[in-house]
């Protein structure tokens, strides 16, 4: 399943991460600076990714999901999808839980904001998960 590559096999450089989320390395190292400039939902999303990828913190999926959940509770569909992915693969302090994974995916889908989930419309290739 491709979801396992989301965090386990991917290496994200700090530079690429900073460019993608328009934050500085200094802000990633100091959450208070990050919180001064970004909305709370985005701060929690960035922290979730930090723990998911191990950027300036030890990689910890359980903590990543905690931050994704905080962001998701502010209606961040991206955070809902990321929480679902982590529950799907489990590990690094987080118990694999297919039911919890599906709950997060469904919650994101019911908001009907697929553009925020990183999804694009395309013709099906015959399989749900590529």
N, C-alpha and C positions, 0 to 999 in steps of 0.2 A: 504494500500500500504506500502511496506517495506521501501521505501525511507524516510518516515517520521522518521524512527528510526535513520537515518544518524546523525542527530545532536540533535533533540529534546529529545529523550529518552535515548540516549547513554551518559554515563558518562565516560570520559577518564581521568585517573589519570595523573598527570604531569609526574610521573616517567615512565609510559608506553609510553606517548607521546614522551618524551625525548629519550627513547630507540629506538622507531620506527624510528625517524628522525635523530638520532645520534647528538642530540644537548643537551646542558646542561641547567639546570634551569636558571643559570646566563645569558646564551645567550638569553633565552626566555624573560627574564626580561629587557634585554638591546639589542634592535634591532641593534644598531651599532656594538656590538660584533658579533652578528649573521651575519651581512653583511660582516664583515672582513673575515669570514671563508667560507661562502657558496656563490654559484652563485646567482645572483639577482632573477632568476626564482624560485629557491628553497626557498629563503628568503620570497618571496611573497606567495608561497604556504604554508609555515609554518605559516605566519601571517594570511592567510585566515583560516587555521584550528584553530589558536588561537581565532579569533573572532567567528568562528563557534561553538567552544566548550566552550568558555569563560575561556581560560587559561591565567591567569595574566591580563586579560582585561575583560570588561563587554561584555557578549554575544551579538553580533550584526550581523545579517545575511547580512545586507546591506554593512557593512564594509568588511565582509568576502568575499562577491562577488566581491567587488572592488579589493581586493588583489588576488583572484582567477583569475579575468580578466587580471590583470597585468601579472601574471604567464602564463596564457593561451595565451596571445599575444606573448609569447616567445616559443610557441608550446608545452606547458605542457598539455598533454592529461588528466592527473589526475586533473589538475585545471579546465579544461573544463567540465569534468564530475561532479566535486564538485559544480561548478557554476550552472550547469543544475539541480542538485538535490535540491539546495537551492531555485531556481526559482520554481521548482515543488511544494515544500511544503510551501514556503513563511513564513512570520511572522518575528518577531523581527526586525522591521524596513524595511523589504523587502516585496514588494507587490508580491503576488503569480502571476506568469505569465507563462502559459503553452507554449505559442509561444516562449518566450525567452528561456525557458527550452529546448525545442526541438532544437532550434538553436544551443545551446551549445553542446547537445548530438550529433547532426549531424556533427558539426565541429570536435568533437573528433573522431567520427567514420570515417570521411573522411581522417584523417591522417593515418589510418590503423596501429595504434600502440596499439592494444587492450591489450597487456601485460602491458603497462604503465597505462591503465585505471583500472587495477585490475580485468579484465575480464578473465575468463577461458573458454575454449571450453568444452561444455558438451552437453549431449543429451537433447533436449527440453522436458519439462514435460507437455506440452499442454497449458501453459499460458506464456505470455511474461514476466509479472512481478510476482514474487513469493512473 
